[in-house]
Amino acid sequence: MNVTANIAYAAQAKNGGALTLPVLFLRAPYDYTCETMDSRFAEPMRHDCADLTETVVPSGHWIAQEQPIRVNAALAKWLAAKAADVWPA
């Protein structure tokens, strides 16, 4: 419903919208709303994120609510690896 404004906003993005900072993507194999396991839905992100880490958490669409311990563990592990200078291992 807001596609015109979204396209105009995206056109102003630096680096053509590509991200150079570290990015964590938590994938959920039972998420049929945003299916990224077998489809090509995540391909643009893989193309536009120079430092992308993908982690699979066995969950459905509401990943943080369904698997809070595993989500927090994945975040802590990723932070320890990507921000080792400020996050204790």
N, C-alpha and C positions, 0 to 999 in steps of 0.2 A: 504494500500500500504506500510505501515511502520510497519506491525505487528511484525516482528522479532525484530526490535529495541525496539518497545514498550514493548514487553514481557521481553526482557533483562533488560530494565530500571526498569520495575515494580518489577522484581525479587530482585532488590537491595533496595527496599523501606523498611524503618524502620517499625517495628511492623507488618510486613506482609502487609503493605499498609493501615492498620487500622488508623483512625484519632481519636485522643482524644480531640482535640480542638473543640470548638463550631462550628457547621456548619448550615447554613440556606439554605434550598432548596425551591425555589419558584416554585410551580406547576401551570400549565396553562391548564385548562380543555378543551380548544379549540385548543391545540397544537397536531396536528395529525402527526407531524414529529417526536416528542419525547414524545410519549403518556405515561403518568405515572399515569393517573387517574384510569384506569380499568385494565391495564396490570401489569405484575410483573417486568417491566423494572427498577423500582427504588429499588427493593429488595436488590441488592448488596450494595447500598449506605446505606440503613437502617441497614444492617448487619455490615458494616465497619465503621460507624460513631457513636461513643459512645454518643455524645451529639448533636443529630440531631433535628432540628426544621423544620417542613414542614408547609408552608403557601400556600393557594390557592389564586391566583390572576386571576380573570376572563379575560382571554386573550388567544391569539393564540401563535404561536411559537416566535414571536418577542416581548416578554413580556415587556421589558424595553421601547421599542419604542411605543407599543400599550397602555400601562397603566403606564406611568412614575410616576404619582402622587401616585398610589397605590403601586408601587414597592418601591418608596422612603419611603412611610409610613410604609410598612412592614419592610424595613431595619432599620428605626429609632426605631420602636417598638422592634425589635429583639436586636438591639444594647443597648437600654435602659435596657432590661432584662438581657442580657448576659454580658454586660460591665458596670454595674451600678456604679462601682467605678470610671470610667473615662468618662462615658456618662450620662449627666443629664437626669433625668426622666421627 
